[in-house]
Amino acid sequence: MVKLNRIYTRTGDAGTTGLVDGSRVSKAEPVMIAIGDVDEANSAIGVALATLGTRDPAARLLVIQNDLFDLGADIATPEGIDGALRILPEQVARLEAEIDAMNATLSPLTSFILPGGDPAAAALHLARAIVRRAERSAVAAGGLNAPALAYLNRLSDWLFVAARAVNAGAAGDVLWRPGASR
């Protein structure tokens, strides 16, 4: 269990931060950029949750937020640490099953989708774009747990399908109309 009596420690004042193994790295290191992008994605999911209220898929987003904290710990833990908290293939499989279940209720795509529609769907699309950046950052950091990378890749798909599902219960997807503004 985590217990924080003080929020500030002053240990990062010189631009470094600690990894799980106790080593210190620059806050500008690729691994820290990846962790920051995962944190931003989690915050964007929090905005989507606040917009959704109790509507579906709010409960599943809470599970995903917890997974993203696990994923941040995974990224912050160098390889070779016994007992490290790692994203597991089962977590990726859960996302895939949820994607398939949501997608089964949707009509097939006939166009690319513009991020928008219902405010909650728009927030999910924003979270999806941030997750894509987190995935790129995690790839750039290198040496990561393969299921962690797969999780990020699948999560962006999950958020896309969830946004479509939210829009299906509202005004529908906002479709791209190629060349419409010419």
GROMACS elastic network, one bead per residue, 0.5 to 0.9 nm:
[ bonds ]
;  ai    aj funct       b0    kb
    4     7     6  0.65871   500
    6     9     6  0.70760   500
    8    11     6  0.83413   500
    9    12     6  0.74750   500
    9    13     6  0.87493   500
   10    13     6  0.53596   500
   10    14     6  0.85244   500
   11    14     6  0.74402   500
   11    15     6  0.86818   500
   11    16     6  0.75367   500
   11    17     6  0.71145   500
   11    18     6  0.85452   500
   12    15     6  0.53680   500
   12    16     6  0.50083   500
   12    17     6  0.53333   500
   12    18     6  0.82759   500
   12    27     6  0.83738   500
   13    16     6  0.72223   500
   13    17     6  0.88549   500
   14    17     6  0.88129   500
   14    26     6  0.88034   500
   15    25     6  0.84416   500
   15    26     6  0.58466   500
   15    27     6  0.56672   500
   15    28     6  0.80284   500
   16    24     6  0.61068   500
   16    25     6  0.52419   500
   16    27     6  0.51665   500
   16    28     6  0.83060   500
   17    23     6  0.82660   500
   17    24     6  0.53342   500
   17    25     6  0.55734   500
   17    26     6  0.63607   500
   17    27     6  0.60676   500
   17    32     6  0.84893   500
   18    21     6  0.78853   500
   18    22     6  0.56793   500
   18    23     6  0.55815   500
   18    25     6  0.63949   500
   18    26     6  0.88611   500
   18    76     6  0.85322   500
   19    22     6  0.53852   500
   19    23     6  0.54854   500
   19    24     6  0.62182   500
   19    25     6  0.73949   500
   19    73     6  0.87770   500
   19    76     6  0.52779   500
   19    77     6  0.62949   500
   19    78     6  0.78385   500
   20    23     6  0.74131   500
   20    73     6  0.74532   500
   20    74     6  0.89802   500
   20    76     6  0.58269   500
   20    77     6  0.50769   500
   20    78     6  0.75686   500
   20    84     6  0.88590   500
   21    24     6  0.89094   500
   21    76     6  0.84352   500
   21    77     6  0.64937   500
   21    78     6  0.70977   500
   21    81     6  0.75869   500
   25    28     6  0.82179   500
   25    29     6  0.67759   500
   25    31     6  0.88856   500
   25    32     6  0.81775   500
   26    29     6  0.53526   500
   26    32     6  0.77462   500
   27    30     6  0.84427   500
   27    31     6  0.85390   500
   27    32     6  0.56493   500
   27    33     6  0.74373   500
   28    31     6  0.82287   500
   28    32     6  0.63488   500
   28    33     6  0.64551   500
   29    32     6  0.53696   500
   29    33     6  0.64199   500
   29    34     6  0.88267   500
   29   141     6  0.79871   500
   30    34     6  0.61928   500
   30    35     6  0.86467   500
   30   137     6  0.68434   500
   30   138     6  0.77288   500
   30   140     6  0.65040   500
   30   142     6  0.83465   500
   31    34     6  0.51543   500
   31    35     6  0.63099   500
   31    36     6  0.86864   500
   31    75     6  0.68848   500
   31    76     6  0.71469   500
   31   137     6  0.77539   500
   31   138     6  0.70003   500
   31   140     6  0.81252   500
   31   142     6  0.79647   500
   32    36     6  0.60534   500
   32    37     6  0.85083   500
   32    75     6  0.85366   500
   32    76     6  0.77718   500
   32   141     6  0.83555   500
   33    36     6  0.50367   500
   33    37     6  0.61259   500
   33    38     6  0.86318   500
   33   134     6  0.83069   500
   33   137     6  0.64852   500
   33   138     6  0.81393   500
   33   141     6  0.81302   500
   34    37     6  0.50886   500
   34    38     6  0.62210   500
   34    39     6  0.86001   500
   34    72     6  0.82914   500
   34    75     6  0.76771   500
   34   133     6  0.85497   500
   34   134     6  0.56797   500
   34   135     6  0.76691   500
   34   136     6  0.80619   500
   34   139     6  0.84455   500
   34   140     6  0.81631   500
   34   141     6  0.68709   500
   35    38     6  0.51285   500
   35    39     6  0.62175   500
   35    40     6  0.86700   500
   35    71     6  0.84235   500
   35    72     6  0.54493   500
   35    73     6  0.83646   500
   35    75     6  0.66471   500
   35    76     6  0.72498   500
   35   134     6  0.78083   500
   35   137     6  0.84103   500
   35   138     6  0.79205   500
   36    40     6  0.61553   500
   36    41     6  0.85887   500
   36    72     6  0.84447   500
   36   134     6  0.80663   500
   37    41     6  0.61219   500
   37    42     6  0.85551   500
   37   130     6  0.71183   500
   37   131     6  0.74825   500
   37   133     6  0.68607   500
   37   135     6  0.84108   500
   37   137     6  0.73046   500
   37   138     6  0.87198   500
   38    42     6  0.61880   500
   38    43     6  0.86477   500
   38    68     6  0.67392   500
   38    69     6  0.82556   500
   38    71     6  0.78417   500
   38    72     6  0.65820   500
   38   130     6  0.80568   500
   38   131     6  0.68724   500
   38   133     6  0.86324   500
   38   134     6  0.54153   500
   38   135     6  0.82796   500
   38   138     6  0.88385   500
   38   152     6  0.88828   500
   39    42     6  0.50298   500
   39    43     6  0.62450   500
   39    44     6  0.86833   500
   39    68     6  0.75782   500
   39    69     6  0.77637   500
   39    72     6  0.74708   500
   39   134     6  0.87973   500
   40    44     6  0.61893   500
   40    45     6  0.86045   500
   40   127     6  0.85197   500
   40   130     6  0.71204   500
   40   131     6  0.84054   500
   40   134     6  0.84417   500
   41    44     6  0.50439   500
   41    45     6  0.62363   500
   41    46     6  0.86246   500
   41    65     6  0.89793   500
   41    68     6  0.83818   500
   41   126     6  0.87418   500
   41   127     6  0.56339   500
   41   128     6  0.78176   500
   41   129     6  0.84821   500
   41   130     6  0.52909   500
   41   131     6  0.54467   500
   41   132     6  0.89978   500
   41   133     6  0.87639   500
   41   134     6  0.73399   500
   42    45     6  0.50398   500
   42    46     6  0.63040   500
   42    47     6  0.88660   500
   42    64     6  0.83388   500
   42    65     6  0.57733   500
   42    66     6  0.88112   500
   42    68     6  0.64883   500
   42    69     6  0.81002   500
   42   127     6  0.78157   500
   42   131     6  0.85342   500
   43    47     6  0.64739   500
   43    48     6  0.87693   500
   43    65     6  0.85491   500
   43   127     6  0.83000   500
   44    47     6  0.50317   500
   44    48     6  0.63673   500
   44    49     6  0.86299   500
   44   123     6  0.71267   500
   44   124     6  0.77918   500
   44   126     6  0.70366   500
   44   127     6  0.50161   500
   44   128     6  0.87708   500
   44   130     6  0.77437   500
   45    49     6  0.61136   500
   45    50     6  0.86019   500
   45    61     6  0.71407   500
   45    62     6  0.87023   500
   45    64     6  0.86435   500
   45    65     6  0.72430   500
   45   123     6  0.75021   500
   45   124     6  0.68006   500
   45   126     6  0.86086   500
   45   127     6  0.56978   500
   45   128     6  0.87555   500
   46    50     6  0.61910   500
   46    51     6  0.85975   500
   46    61     6  0.83272   500
   46    62     6  0.84443   500
   46    65     6  0.78651   500
   47    50     6  0.50466   500
   47    51     6  0.62335   500
   47    52     6  0.86245   500
   47   120     6  0.84326   500
   47   123     6  0.66655   500
   47   124     6  0.85348   500
   47   127     6  0.86485   500
   48    51     6  0.50369   500
   48    52     6  0.60819   500
   48    53     6  0.86882   500
   48    58     6  0.84403   500
   48    61     6  0.87344   500
   48   119     6  0.83043   500
   48   120     6  0.54564   500
   48   121     6  0.76711   500
   48   122     6  0.81403   500
   48   124     6  0.56534   500
   48   126     6  0.87246   500
   48   127     6  0.76975   500
   49    52     6  0.50056   500
   49    53     6  0.61402   500
   49    54     6  0.82298   500
   49    55     6  0.88771   500
   49    57     6  0.85240   500
   49    58     6  0.58172   500
   49    59     6  0.88341   500
   49    61     6  0.71096   500
   49    62     6  0.80852   500
   49   120     6  0.76715   500
   49   123     6  0.85825   500
   49   124     6  0.87642   500
   50    53     6  0.55364   500
   50    54     6  0.88713   500
   50    58     6  0.88555   500
   50   120     6  0.83373   500
   51   119     6  0.67849   500
   51   120     6  0.51019   500
   51   121     6  0.88600   500
   51   123     6  0.76028   500
   52    55     6  0.54260   500
   52    56     6  0.74519   500
   52    57     6  0.79636   500
   52    58     6  0.65037   500
   52   119     6  0.82983   500
   52   120     6  0.54126   500
   52   121     6  0.85607   500
   52   166     6  0.88766   500
   53    56     6  0.85983   500
   53    58     6  0.70295   500
   54    57     6  0.81488   500
   54    58     6  0.59855   500
   54    59     6  0.77784   500
   55    58     6  0.59215   500
   55    59     6  0.84520   500
   55   166     6  0.86521   500
   56    59     6  0.69759   500
   56    60     6  0.79486   500
   56    61     6  0.89958   500
   56   162     6  0.87188   500
   56   165     6  0.87903   500
   56   166     6  0.76670   500
   57    60     6  0.54566   500
   57    61     6  0.62682   500
   57    62     6  0.89980   500
   57   162     6  0.70668   500
   57   165     6  0.88244   500
   57   166     6  0.82228   500
   58    61     6  0.50822   500
   58    62     6  0.65477   500
   59    62     6  0.53389   500
   59    63     6  0.68827   500
   60    63     6  0.51598   500
   60    64     6  0.63761   500
   60    65     6  0.87570   500
   60    98     6  0.89883   500
   61    65     6  0.60982   500
   61    66     6  0.86518   500
   62    65     6  0.50607   500
   62    66     6  0.64506   500
   62    67     6  0.86804   500
   63    66     6  0.52215   500
   63    67     6  0.62569   500
   63    68     6  0.87558   500
   64    68     6  0.61449   500
   64    69     6  0.87719   500
   64    95     6  0.89466   500
   64   155     6  0.85066   500
   65    68     6  0.50732   500
   65    69     6  0.66034   500
   65    70     6  0.88427   500
   66    69     6  0.52347   500
   66    70     6  0.64900   500
   66    71     6  0.86728   500
   67    71     6  0.60620   500
   67    72     6  0.86380   500
   67    87     6  0.76986   500
   67    91     6  0.81075   500
   68    72     6  0.60959   500
   68    73     6  0.85435   500
   68   152     6  0.89733   500
   69    72     6  0.50512   500
   69    73     6  0.63463   500
   69    74     6  0.85873   500
   70    73     6  0.50994   500
   70    74     6  0.61388   500
   70    75     6  0.87422   500
   70    85     6  0.65866   500
   70    86     6  0.68259   500
   70    87     6  0.67252   500
   71    75     6  0.62075   500
   71    76     6  0.85288   500
   71    85     6  0.81863   500
   71    86     6  0.68526   500
   71    87     6  0.60125   500
   71   148     6  0.63935   500
   71   151     6  0.86189   500
   71   152     6  0.89288   500
   72    75     6  0.51568   500
   72    76     6  0.61363   500
   72    77     6  0.86711   500
   73    77     6  0.61567   500
   73    84     6  0.83742   500
   73    85     6  0.65021   500
   73    86     6  0.74859   500
   74    77     6  0.53162   500
   74    78     6  0.80841   500
   74    84     6  0.72384   500
   74    85     6  0.57409   500
   74    87     6  0.67289   500
   74   144     6  0.80008   500
   74   145     6  0.74765   500
   74   148     6  0.74877   500
   75    78     6  0.73533   500
   75    86     6  0.84035   500
   75   138     6  0.78505   500
   75   141     6  0.88506   500
   75   144     6  0.64996   500
   75   145     6  0.78141   500
   75   148     6  0.80406   500
   77    80     6  0.86379   500
   77    81     6  0.71133   500
   77    84     6  0.69217   500
   77    85     6  0.80158   500
   77    86     6  0.86526   500
   78    81     6  0.65690   500
   78    84     6  0.89156   500
   78   143     6  0.82895   500
   78   144     6  0.82501   500
   79    82     6  0.87669   500
   79    84     6  0.86952   500
   79   143     6  0.75509   500
   79   144     6  0.76974   500
   79   145     6  0.81277   500
   80    84     6  0.84730   500
   81    84     6  0.57099   500
   83    86     6  0.86667   500
   86   145     6  0.73431   500
   86   147     6  0.82964   500
   86   148     6  0.74822   500
   87    90     6  0.83715   500
   87    91     6  0.68095   500
   87    92     6  0.82584   500
   87   145     6  0.75482   500
   87   146     6  0.86674   500
   87   147     6  0.58854   500
   87   148     6  0.52832   500
   87   151     6  0.76549   500
   88    91     6  0.55111   500
   88    92     6  0.70603   500
   88   145     6  0.89826   500
   88   147     6  0.58294   500
   88   148     6  0.74594   500
   88   151     6  0.86867   500
   89    92     6  0.51497   500
   89    93     6  0.62421   500
   89    94     6  0.86942   500
   89   146     6  0.87722   500
   89   147     6  0.54991   500
   89   148     6  0.84513   500
   89   150     6  0.83645   500
   89   151     6  0.82018   500
   90    94     6  0.61166   500
   90    95     6  0.87317   500
   90   147     6  0.88993   500
   91    94     6  0.50785   500
   91    95     6  0.65179   500
   91    96     6  0.88149   500
   91   147     6  0.83370   500
   91   151     6  0.72413   500
   92    95     6  0.52204   500
   92    96     6  0.63734   500
   92    97     6  0.88137   500
   92   147     6  0.69868   500
   92   148     6  0.83989   500
   92   150     6  0.67127   500
   92   151     6  0.51402   500
   92   152     6  0.87379   500
   92   154     6  0.68851   500
   92   155     6  0.83175   500
   93    97     6  0.61997   500
   93    98     6  0.86197   500
   93   151     6  0.88411   500
   94    97     6  0.51630   500
   94    98     6  0.62238   500
   94    99     6  0.85833   500
   95    98     6  0.51030   500
   95    99     6  0.60567   500
   95   100     6  0.86046   500
   95   151     6  0.79024   500
   95   154     6  0.66946   500
   95   155     6  0.68731   500
   95   157     6  0.89362   500
   95   158     6  0.66529   500
   96    99     6  0.50229   500
   96   100     6  0.61806   500
   96   101     6  0.86274   500
   96   154     6  0.70087   500
   96   155     6  0.87798   500
   96   157     6  0.88535   500
   96   158     6  0.76655   500
   97   100     6  0.51499   500
   97   101     6  0.62078   500
   97   102     6  0.87078   500
   98   101     6  0.50481   500
   98   102     6  0.61365   500
   98   103     6  0.83827   500
   98   158     6  0.75421   500
   99   102     6  0.52603   500
   99   103     6  0.58841   500
   99   104     6  0.84552   500
   99   154     6  0.87484   500
   99   157     6  0.74997   500
   99   158     6  0.54343   500
   99   159     6  0.87267   500
   99   161     6  0.65420   500
   99   162     6  0.78260   500
  100   103     6  0.50943   500
  100   104     6  0.60243   500
  101   104     6  0.53202   500
  101   105     6  0.71662   500
  102   105     6  0.57202   500
  102   106     6  0.70933   500
  102   158     6  0.87812   500
  102   161     6  0.67355   500
  102   162     6  0.69517   500
  102   164     6  0.88722   500
  102   165     6  0.66860   500
  103   106     6  0.52070   500
  103   107     6  0.80269   500
  103   108     6  0.85814   500
  103   161     6  0.63454   500
  103   162     6  0.83990   500
  103   164     6  0.85167   500
  103   165     6  0.76924   500
  104   107     6  0.80059   500
  105   165     6  0.78186   500
  106   109     6  0.85804   500
  106   161     6  0.86974   500
  106   164     6  0.76252   500
  106   165     6  0.67945   500
  106   168     6  0.73035   500
  107   110     6  0.87715   500
  107   168     6  0.89049   500
  109   112     6  0.72583   500
  109   113     6  0.83225   500
  110   175     6  0.85045   500
  111   175     6  0.60314   500
  111   176     6  0.62562   500
  111   177     6  0.78882   500
  112   174     6  0.87050   500
  112   175     6  0.60575   500
  112   176     6  0.54309   500
  112   177     6  0.83992   500
  113   116     6  0.84615   500
  113   164     6  0.86447   500
  113   173     6  0.65104   500
  113   174     6  0.57784   500
  113   176     6  0.56964   500
  114   117     6  0.84672   500
  114   125     6  0.88236   500
  114   173     6  0.75881   500
  114   174     6  0.53111   500
  114   175     6  0.56831   500
  114   176     6  0.57514   500
  115   121     6  0.76848   500
  115   122     6  0.55905   500
  115   123     6  0.85937   500
  115   124     6  0.86175   500
  115   125     6  0.55120   500
  115   126     6  0.74843   500
  115   163     6  0.85817   500
  115   173     6  0.84680   500
  115   174     6  0.71124   500
  115   175     6  0.89357   500
  116   119     6  0.70048   500
  116   120     6  0.86400   500
  116   121     6  0.62349   500
  116   123     6  0.80356   500
  116   125     6  0.72956   500
  116   163     6  0.86308   500
  116   167     6  0.85855   500
  116   173     6  0.75167   500
  116   174     6  0.62652   500
  117   120     6  0.81565   500
  117   121     6  0.62005   500
  117   122     6  0.61309   500
  117   163     6  0.88012   500
  117   166     6  0.88342   500
  117   167     6  0.61719   500
  117   170     6  0.79223   500
  117   171     6  0.67005   500
  117   172     6  0.68013   500
  117   173     6  0.61615   500
  117   174     6  0.59610   500
  118   121     6  0.51060   500
  118   122     6  0.62395   500
  118   123     6  0.86880   500
  118   163     6  0.85543   500
  118   166     6  0.71383   500
  118   167     6  0.58128   500
  118   169     6  0.89668   500
  118   170     6  0.64404   500
  118   171     6  0.70312   500
  118   172     6  0.81180   500
  118   173     6  0.86688   500
  119   122     6  0.50291   500
  119   123     6  0.62329   500
  119   124     6  0.86633   500
  120   123     6  0.50086   500
  120   124     6  0.62014   500
  120   125     6  0.86473   500
  120   163     6  0.74516   500
  120   166     6  0.71840   500
  120   167     6  0.84595   500
  121   125     6  0.61805   500
  121   126     6  0.86430   500
  121   159     6  0.89210   500
  121   160     6  0.86870   500
  121   162     6  0.75258   500
  121   164     6  0.70189   500
  121   165     6  0.82186   500
  121   166     6  0.57251   500
  121   167     6  0.61310   500
  121   173     6  0.89550   500
  122   125     6  0.50418   500
  122   126     6  0.62881   500
  122   127     6  0.86775   500
  122   163     6  0.71186   500
  123   126     6  0.50519   500
  123   127     6  0.62170   500
  123   128     6  0.85888   500
  123   163     6  0.81974   500
  124   128     6  0.61196   500
  124   129     6  0.87517   500
  124   159     6  0.57853   500
  124   160     6  0.71319   500
  124   162     6  0.72695   500
  124   163     6  0.55404   500
  125   129     6  0.63683   500
  125   130     6  0.87452   500
  125   156     6  0.88053   500
  125   159     6  0.66794   500
  125   160     6  0.62159   500
  125   162     6  0.88529   500
  125   163     6  0.63226   500
  126   129     6  0.51980   500
  126   130     6  0.63652   500
  126   131     6  0.86681   500
  127   130     6  0.50887   500
  127   131     6  0.61098   500
  127   132     6  0.86478   500
  127   156     6  0.79996   500
  127   159     6  0.72330   500
  128   131     6  0.50525   500
  128   132     6  0.62836   500
  128   133     6  0.88110   500
  128   155     6  0.75864   500
  128   157     6  0.76015   500
  128   158     6  0.82773   500
  128   159     6  0.54754   500
  128   160     6  0.64461   500
  129   132     6  0.50836   500
  129   133     6  0.65205   500
  129   134     6  0.87889   500
  129   156     6  0.73420   500
  130   133     6  0.50508   500
  130   134     6  0.62299   500
  130   135     6  0.86203   500
  130   156     6  0.85591   500
  131   135     6  0.61180   500
  131   136     6  0.86592   500
  131   152     6  0.65009   500
  131   153     6  0.79796   500
  131   155     6  0.72605   500
  131   156     6  0.58402   500
  131   159     6  0.89897   500
  132   135     6  0.50455   500
  132   136     6  0.63806   500
  132   137     6  0.87063   500
  132   152     6  0.73876   500
  132   153     6  0.72121   500
  132   155     6  0.87604   500
  132   156     6  0.62663   500
  133   136     6  0.50503   500
  133   137     6  0.61655   500
  133   138     6  0.85428   500
  134   138     6  0.60364   500
  134   139     6  0.85720   500
  134   152     6  0.74509   500
  135   138     6  0.50455   500
  135   139     6  0.62134   500
  135   140     6  0.86047   500
  135   149     6  0.66157   500
  135   150     6  0.88575   500
  135   152     6  0.56241   500
  135   153     6  0.65783   500
  135   156     6  0.89948   500
  136   139     6  0.51410   500
  136   140     6  0.62089   500
  136   141     6  0.86928   500
  137   141     6  0.61663   500
  137   142     6  0.88164   500
  138   141     6  0.50567   500
  138   142     6  0.65842   500
  138   143     6  0.89041   500
  138   144     6  0.73450   500
  138   148     6  0.87788   500
  138   149     6  0.70371   500
  138   152     6  0.88464   500
  139   142     6  0.53208   500
  139   143     6  0.82304   500
  139   144     6  0.77367   500
  139   149     6  0.73860   500
  141   144     6  0.75647   500
  143   146     6  0.86865   500
  144   147     6  0.85950   500
  144   148     6  0.70749   500
  144   149     6  0.72615   500
  145   148     6  0.53296   500
  145   149     6  0.68054   500
  145   150     6  0.89560   500
  146   149     6  0.53123   500
  146   150     6  0.62753   500
  146   151     6  0.85979   500
  147   151     6  0.58762   500
  147   152     6  0.86372   500
  148   151     6  0.50153   500
  148   152     6  0.64736   500
  148   153     6  0.87603   500
  149   152     6  0.52783   500
  149   153     6  0.63205   500
  149   154     6  0.86743   500
  150   153     6  0.50284   500
  150   154     6  0.60436   500
  150   155     6  0.83752   500
  151   154     6  0.51648   500
  151   155     6  0.58658   500
  151   156     6  0.87293   500
  152   156     6  0.64707   500
  152   157     6  0.89119   500
  153   156     6  0.56827   500
  153   157     6  0.69324   500
  153   158     6  0.89963   500
  154   157     6  0.51325   500
  154   158     6  0.61613   500
  154   159     6  0.87340   500
  155   159     6  0.61168   500
  155   160     6  0.85256   500
  156   159     6  0.51648   500
  156   160     6  0.62489   500
  156   161     6  0.87699   500
  157   160     6  0.50720   500
  157   161     6  0.62795   500
  157   162     6  0.85058   500
  158   161     6  0.52811   500
  158   162     6  0.60008   500
  158   163     6  0.85609   500
  159   163     6  0.60460   500
  159   164     6  0.85749   500
  160   163     6  0.52037   500
  160   164     6  0.63837   500
  160   165     6  0.87458   500
  161   165     6  0.61524   500
  161   166     6  0.86568   500
  162   166     6  0.61803   500
  162   167     6  0.85497   500
  163   166     6  0.51198   500
  163   167     6  0.61553   500
  163   168     6  0.85274   500
  163   173     6  0.84828   500
  164   167     6  0.50392   500
  164   168     6  0.60152   500
  164   169     6  0.87755   500
  164   172     6  0.75862   500
  164   173     6  0.62499   500
  165   169     6  0.66015   500
  165   170     6  0.89025   500
  165   172     6  0.86706   500
  165   173     6  0.89088   500
  166   169     6  0.53612   500
  166   170     6  0.66256   500
  166   172     6  0.81816   500
  166   173     6  0.89320   500
  167   171     6  0.59524   500
  167   173     6  0.55117   500
  167   174     6  0.85411   500
  168   171     6  0.67072   500
  168   173     6  0.68339   500
  169   172     6  0.70511   500
  170   173     6  0.87010   500
  171   174     6  0.85707   500
  172   175     6  0.89643   500
  176   180     6  0.85694   500
  177   180     6  0.54609   500
  177   181     6  0.86041   500
  178   181     6  0.82422   500
  179   182     6  0.55354   500
